[in-house]
């Protein structure tokens, strides 16, 4: 395994250095997001000081084919970093900074529909066959009719919208930046219930998207706690703390869950910054296993393993059932800016220069690489159909694994 260790002039992780420099500029409720991007001044730190490590060498052992690539108007500004791809059936839904919603074919990238809206889109989108839900910079949730482009309903909430869940059983769950959860009737916009969670005074600006399991809604918060809510009435079923209690300063005690948590076979998997990576029984909140870990990215899993990128860009593979480390890939340290994504028995992860690295899930060995035009905003896999990449310049590419040695 290739070793790669990078230090700043003061032996500080650049992210930690950023916290120290900017700590006094934060006010309660203000924060910065590392979930989908690295701020430009951190990128400049790497570039100016030539601290980005060289690309590690690899031997190609995977055949990856580009199925299609398409470009769309607009771009994704840094303050719109929660925008992502949403896939429903054979359609892809996404937005840009020009107040546009797109519906395109997942088969060939063909533009099916472009909808112009009145508000700046901040969150990702969620959709059914007939409507698209999106969150705006003006603290609103809006439902738009796909066929007529008419606003079906619109609700003003308490703060900016960070994430909208998938729509299941005609219900959508919305998360705002002040840590409130709202349950909406997707057809009418009626608020079925809302839940309030106290936001820490200092957080990393990011969001762990709420997910719907068999019987509950699961949310990871900025204080390192995972909650399970009753889908019907919002009652708290259980809560688990995966934060770290160590550290004398508020910076040392940051424990945000900013990456997406994962629900798999009745187990919730989550990781917090400077805290723990844990497996939690979704029915009762019992912690099955927990170990120290630190990440502001999310988790993905396959049948046997859990994968996550830590806060210095190392990729960990853990046994799903015990938490034991299976392998650690650190040759991409200080380069990675995304969660790992599982597709067709391979691990895909994006780096700061727009490369997609492909890893063997059993060994962690890099055995493939893709170079795209711009930095990656969103990676979504769709079973065996393909893996999709959205970059900052609104280019979407679809790839498929065609053969493996």
C-alpha positions in Angstrom: 0.0 0.0 0.0 1.3 3.4 -1.0 2.0 5.7 1.9 1.2 9.4 1.6 1.5 11.8 4.6 1.2 15.5 4.1 1.7 18.2 6.7 1.3 22.0 6.7 4.1 24.2 7.8 2.6 24.1 11.3 1.9 20.4 11.3 -1.8 21.2 11.1 -4.5 19.5 9.0 -5.6 22.4 6.7 -9.2 21.9 7.8 -8.2 22.2 11.5 -6.2 25.3 10.5 -9.3 26.8 8.9 -11.2 26.3 12.1 -8.6 28.1 14.2 -8.3 31.0 11.8 -12.0 31.5 11.4 -13.4 30.5 14.8 -14.2 34.0 16.0 -16.1 34.9 12.8 -18.8 32.3 13.5 -22.0 33.3 15.2 -24.7 31.0 16.5 -26.3 29.1 13.7 -23.6 30.0 11.2 -21.4 27.3 9.7 -19.5 26.0 6.8 -20.2 22.8 4.7 -17.6 20.2 3.9 -20.2 17.6 2.8 -19.9 18.1 -1.0 -17.0 20.5 -1.5 -13.8 21.9 -0.1 -13.8 25.7 0.3 -11.7 27.6 -2.3 -9.2 28.9 0.2 -8.4 25.3 1.3 -8.0 24.4 -2.3 -5.7 27.4 -2.7 -3.7 26.3 0.3 -3.0 23.0 -1.5 -2.3 24.6 -4.8 -0.2 27.5 -3.6 2.0 25.4 -1.3 2.0 22.5 -3.7 0.8 20.2 -1.0 -1.6 18.1 -3.1 0.2 14.7 -3.2 0.8 13.2 -6.7 -1.7 10.7 -8.1 -0.7 7.2 -6.9 0.1 4.7 -9.7 -2.2 1.8 -10.3 -2.7 -1.1 -12.6 -6.0 -1.1 -14.5 -8.1 -4.1 -13.6 -11.6 -2.8 -14.3 -13.2 -1.9 -17.6 -15.3 1.2 -17.2 -17.3 2.5 -20.1 -18.7 6.0 -20.6 -22.3 5.5 -21.7 -23.1 9.2 -22.2 -22.2 12.7 -21.2 -24.4 15.8 -21.5 -23.9 19.4 -20.6 -26.7 21.7 -19.3 -26.8 25.5 -18.8 -25.7 27.1 -15.6 -23.4 26.0 -12.9 -23.4 25.1 -9.2 -22.1 27.9 -7.0 -20.2 27.1 -3.8 -23.1 28.3 -1.7 -25.4 25.9 -3.5 -23.5 22.9 -2.5 -26.5 20.8 -1.4 -27.6 20.3 -4.9 -27.4 16.7 -6.0 -28.8 14.2 -8.5 -32.1 12.4 -7.7 -33.0 9.4 -9.8 -36.6 8.0 -10.1 -37.1 5.2 -12.6 -35.6 6.2 -15.9 -35.5 9.9 -15.1 -32.8 12.1 -13.4 -33.8 15.3 -11.6 -31.4 18.1 -10.7 -31.1 21.9 -10.6 -28.7 24.7 -11.2 -28.0 28.3 -10.0 -30.2 29.8 -12.7 -33.5 28.9 -11.1 -34.0 25.9 -13.4 -35.1 22.4 -12.7 -34.1 19.7 -15.1 -35.6 16.3 -15.9 -33.4 14.1 -18.2 -33.4 10.5 -19.4 -31.1 8.2 -17.4 -30.7 6.1 -20.5 -29.1 8.7 -22.8 -29.0 12.1 -21.1 -31.8 13.5 -23.4 -33.5 16.5 -21.9 -37.1 15.7 -21.2 -38.1 18.8 -19.4 -36.7 22.1 -18.2 -38.8 24.0 -15.7 -38.1 27.6 -14.8 -38.9 28.6 -11.2 -39.0 31.8 -9.2 -36.7 31.1 -6.3 -33.1 30.2 -6.0 -32.7 26.4 -5.4 -30.6 25.5 -2.4 -31.3 21.9 -1.5 -31.4 18.8 -3.7 -34.7 17.9 -5.2 -37.2 15.0 -4.6 -39.8 13.8 -7.1 -42.7 11.6 -8.0 -44.1 10.9 -11.4 -46.0 14.1 -11.3 -44.3 16.6 -9.0 -40.9 17.9 -8.0 -40.1 19.2 -4.5 -37.3 21.6 -3.9 -36.0 23.9 -1.2 -35.0 27.5 -1.8 -32.6 30.1 -0.4 -35.7 32.0 0.7 -36.6 29.3 3.3 -39.4 27.8 1.3 -40.4 24.4 0.1 -42.1 24.3 -3.2 -44.0 21.6 -5.1 -44.1 22.1 -8.9 -46.2 20.1 -11.4 -43.8 18.5 -13.8 -46.3 18.6 -16.7 -47.6 22.2 -16.4 -44.8 23.9 -14.5 -47.3 25.3 -12.1 -46.7 25.7 -8.4 -49.0 23.2 -6.6 -48.1 24.5 -3.1 -45.4 26.5 -1.3 -44.6 26.7 2.4 -42.3 29.2 4.2 -40.3 27.5 7.0 -38.2 28.7 9.8 -34.8 28.7 8.0 -33.1 27.6 4.8 -33.9 24.1 3.5 -30.9 21.7 3.6 -32.4 18.4 2.5 -35.6 16.8 1.3 -36.1 13.1 1.7 -37.4 10.7 -0.9 -41.2 10.8 -1.2 -42.6 7.6 0.2 -46.3 6.9 0.8 -47.0 10.5 -0.3 -44.9 11.8 2.6 -41.8 14.0 2.3 -39.5 14.9 5.3 -37.7 18.3 5.1 -34.7 19.4 7.2 -33.9 23.0 7.8 -30.6 24.7 8.9 -32.0 25.3 12.4 -32.3 21.5 12.8 -36.0 21.3 12.5 -37.7 18.3 10.8 -41.0 18.8 8.9 -43.3 16.0 7.6 -45.3 17.1 4.6 -48.1 15.7 2.6 -46.5 15.8 -0.8 -49.8 16.5 -2.7 -51.2 19.3 -0.5 -48.2 20.7 1.4 -50.0 20.1 4.7 -47.5 19.8 7.6 -48.3 16.6 9.4 -45.8 17.1 12.2 -42.6 19.0 13.0 -39.8 18.3 15.4 -37.3 20.7 17.0 -33.7 19.9 17.8 -31.3 22.3 19.5 -28.4 23.3 17.1 -24.9 23.7 18.6 -23.5 27.2 18.5 -20.6 26.1 16.3 -20.9 23.5 13.5 -19.4 22.5 10.2 -21.9 23.6 7.6 -23.2 20.4 6.1 -26.2 18.1 6.2 -26.8 14.4 6.8 -29.8 13.7 4.6 -32.7 12.2 6.6 -33.5 8.6 5.5 -36.7 6.5 5.7 -36.5 3.0 7.0 -39.2 0.3 7.3 -40.8 1.9 10.3 -39.1 5.2 11.1 -37.3 8.3 9.9 -33.6 8.5 10.8 -31.6 11.7 11.1 -28.0 12.5 12.1 -27.6 15.9 13.7 -24.8 18.5 14.2 -24.3 17.5 17.8 -23.3 13.9 16.9 -26.7 12.4 17.8 -28.8 10.0 15.7 -32.5 10.1 16.1 -35.3 7.8 15.1 -38.7 9.4 14.6 -42.1 7.9 14.3 -43.2 8.4 10.7 -46.8 9.2 11.5 -46.5 11.6 14.4 -42.8 12.6 14.8 -42.4 11.0 18.2 -38.9 10.2 19.2 -38.4 6.4 19.2 -34.8 6.5 20.3 -31.6 8.6 20.2 -28.0 7.6 20.2 -25.0 9.8 20.8 -21.9 9.0 18.6 -20.1 12.2 19.4 -16.8 12.5 21.2 -16.8 14.1 24.7 -13.0 14.7 24.5 -11.4 18.1 24.0 -11.2 21.3 26.0 -12.2 23.7 23.3 -15.3 24.0 21.2 -13.3 23.2 18.1 -12.1 20.0 19.7 -15.6 19.0 20.6 -17.1 19.5 17.1 -19.0 16.2 16.4 -21.2 16.9 13.4 -22.8 14.1 11.5 -22.6 15.8 8.1 -22.3 12.8 5.8 -25.3 10.7 4.9 -26.1 7.9 7.3 -27.0 4.5 5.9 -29.9 2.1 6.5 -29.2 -1.6 5.6 -31.0 -4.7 6.7 -32.4 -3.2 9.9 -29.1 -1.5 10.9 -28.2 2.2 10.9 -24.6 3.1 10.1 -23.3 6.6 10.9 -20.0 8.4 11.5 -19.4 11.8 13.1 -16.6 14.3 12.9 -14.0 13.7 15.7 -16.4 11.1 17.1 -17.3 7.5 16.3 -18.4 5.3 13.5 -21.2 3.1 14.7 -23.8 0.4 13.9 -27.1 0.9 15.5 -30.1 -1.5 15.7 -32.8 0.5 13.9 -35.7 -1.0 16.0 -34.5 0.0 19.5 -31.4 2.1 19.2 -29.1 -0.5 20.7 -25.5 0.1 19.6 -24.2 -3.1 18.0 -20.6 -1.8 17.7 -18.9 1.5 17.9 -15.3 2.6 17.4 -13.4 5.9 17.1 -13.7 7.5 13.7 -13.8 11.0 12.2 -15.5 12.1 9.0 -17.6 14.9 7.5 -18.5 12.6 4.6 -21.0 9.8 4.4 -21.1 6.1 4.5 -21.8 3.4 2.0 -22.1 -0.4 2.4 -22.2 -3.6 0.5 -23.3 -7.0 1.7 -20.4 -7.4 4.1 -18.6 -4.2 4.4 -18.9 -0.5 5.4 -16.8 2.2 3.6 -16.1 5.7 4.7 -13.6 8.5 3.9 -12.1 10.1 7.0 -11.4 13.8 7.4 -7.8 13.6 5.9 -8.9 11.5 2.9 -8.1 8.0 3.9 -10.7 5.3 2.9 -11.6 2.8 5.6 -13.3 -0.6 5.0 -14.9 -2.1 8.1 -16.7 -5.4 8.7 -20.4 -4.5 8.9 -21.1 -6.9 11.6 -18.1 -6.3 14.0 -16.6 -3.0 13.1 -13.2 -4.6 12.6 -11.0 -2.8 10.1 -10.6 -4.9 6.9 -8.3 -2.5 5.0 -7.2 1.1 5.0 -6.3 2.9 1.8 -4.2 6.1 2.6 -2.5 6.7 -0.8 -5.2 9.3 -1.6 -4.8 11.2 1.7 -5.3 15.0 1.4 -7.0 14.5 -2.1 -10.4 13.1 -1.4 -13.6 15.3 -1.1 -16.4 12.8 -1.3 -18.1 9.8 0.3 -17.3 6.4 -1.2 -20.0 5.1 -3.4 -20.6 1.3 -4.1 -21.4 0.3 -7.6 -21.1 -3.2 -9.2 -18.6 -4.5 -6.6 -16.4 -1.4 -6.9 -15.8 1.7 -4.8 -15.9 5.1 -6.4 -14.6 8.2 -4.7 -13.9 11.8 -6.1 -10.9 13.9 -5.4 -10.1 17.6 -5.4 -8.8 17.7 -9.0 -11.9 16.0 -10.6 -10.5 12.5 -10.7 -12.7 9.5 -9.8 -10.8 6.7 -8.2 -12.1 3.1 -8.4 -11.1 0.7 -5.7 -11.4 -3.0 -5.2 -13.8 -3.4 -2.2 -12.0 -6.5 -0.9 -8.5 -5.2 -0.9 -8.7 -1.4 -1.2 -6.4 -1.5 -4.2 -6.9 1.3 -6.7 -7.6 -0.5 -10.0 -9.2 2.2 -12.1 -9.5 6.0 -12.6 -11.7 8.5 -14.5 -10.9 12.1 -15.2 -13.9 14.5 -15.6 -14.0 18.1 -16.7 -14.7 19.8 -13.3 -14.9 19.1 -9.6 -17.6 16.5 -8.7 -20.8 17.7 -7.0 -22.7 14.5 -6.7 -22.2 10.7 -7.3 -25.2 8.4 -7.5 -25.3 4.7 -8.4 -28.4 3.0 -9.7 -28.1 -0.7 -9.1 -26.7 -2.4 -12.2 -27.9 0.4 -14.6 -24.9 2.7 -14.1 -23.1 5.3 -11.9 -23.8 9.0 -12.5 -21.6 12.0 -11.9 -22.7 15.6 -11.7 -19.9 18.2 -11.7 -19.9 21.9 -10.8 -20.4 23.0 -14.4 -23.6 21.0 -14.8 -22.1 18.2 -16.8 -23.6 14.7 -16.1 -21.8 11.5 -17.1 -23.0 8.0 -16.9 -20.6 5.1 -16.7 -21.0 1.3 -16.5 -18.7 -1.5 -15.5 -18.4 -3.7 -18.6 -15.8 -6.3 -17.6 -13.6 -7.3 -14.7 -10.5 -9.5 -14.8 
